[in-house]
């Protein structure tokens, strides 16, 4: 199971769910569900998020080892 680190990264970058939702043209509810790990964004969306936050996409994922 993939668990994303979106909540932590957004906090580190001083960005909000609302900011991310606007950048991706997604609803805040959708972003909120990603942040709480209720659902996971697609690989394409994760790549887009990483680009927006100027980080490596791997930073968004917790290792499942």
C-alpha positions as CSV (number, residue, x, y, z in Angstrom):
1,X,0.0,0.0,0.0
2,X,1.3,3.4,-1.0
3,X,1.1,6.1,1.6
4,X,1.9,9.6,0.4
5,X,3.7,12.2,2.4
6,X,1.8,15.1,0.8
7,X,0.7,16.6,4.1
8,X,4.3,16.8,5.4
9,X,5.7,18.2,2.2
10,X,2.9,20.8,1.9
11,X,3.7,21.9,5.5
12,X,7.4,22.0,4.8
13,X,6.8,24.1,1.7
14,X,4.3,26.4,3.5
15,X,1.6,25.5,0.9
16,X,-2.0,24.7,1.5
17,X,-4.4,22.1,0.2
18,X,-6.3,25.0,-1.4
19,X,-3.1,26.2,-3.2
20,X,-2.5,22.7,-4.6
21,X,-6.2,22.2,-5.6
22,X,-6.1,25.5,-7.5
23,X,-2.8,24.6,-9.3
24,X,-4.1,21.2,-10.3
25,X,-7.6,22.4,-11.1
26,X,-8.9,19.9,-8.6
27,X,-11.4,20.3,-5.8
28,X,-10.2,21.0,-2.3
29,X,-12.1,17.8,-1.2
30,X,-10.0,15.7,-3.6
31,X,-6.7,17.2,-2.3
32,X,-7.9,16.7,1.3
33,X,-8.6,13.1,0.6
34,X,-5.1,12.7,-0.8
35,X,-3.5,14.5,2.2
36,X,-5.4,12.2,4.6
37,X,-4.4,9.2,2.6
38,X,-8.1,8.3,2.1
39,X,-7.4,7.9,-1.6
40,X,-4.1,8.2,-3.6
41,X,-3.5,10.5,-6.6
42,X,-2.5,8.9,-9.9
43,X,1.1,8.5,-10.8
44,X,0.7,11.3,-13.3
45,X,-0.8,13.6,-10.7
46,X,2.0,12.8,-8.2
47,X,4.5,13.7,-10.9
48,X,2.6,17.0,-11.4
49,X,2.6,17.7,-7.7
50,X,6.3,17.0,-7.4
51,X,7.0,19.4,-10.3
52,X,4.8,22.1,-8.6
53,X,6.6,21.7,-5.3
54,X,10.1,21.4,-7.0
55,X,10.9,18.1,-5.4
56,X,11.6,14.5,-6.6
57,X,8.4,12.5,-6.9
58,X,9.9,9.9,-4.6
59,X,9.8,12.4,-1.8
60,X,6.0,12.2,-1.9
61,X,6.0,8.5,-1.2
62,X,6.8,6.6,2.0
63,X,8.8,3.5,1.5
64,X,6.7,0.4,1.9
65,X,9.7,-1.7,3.0
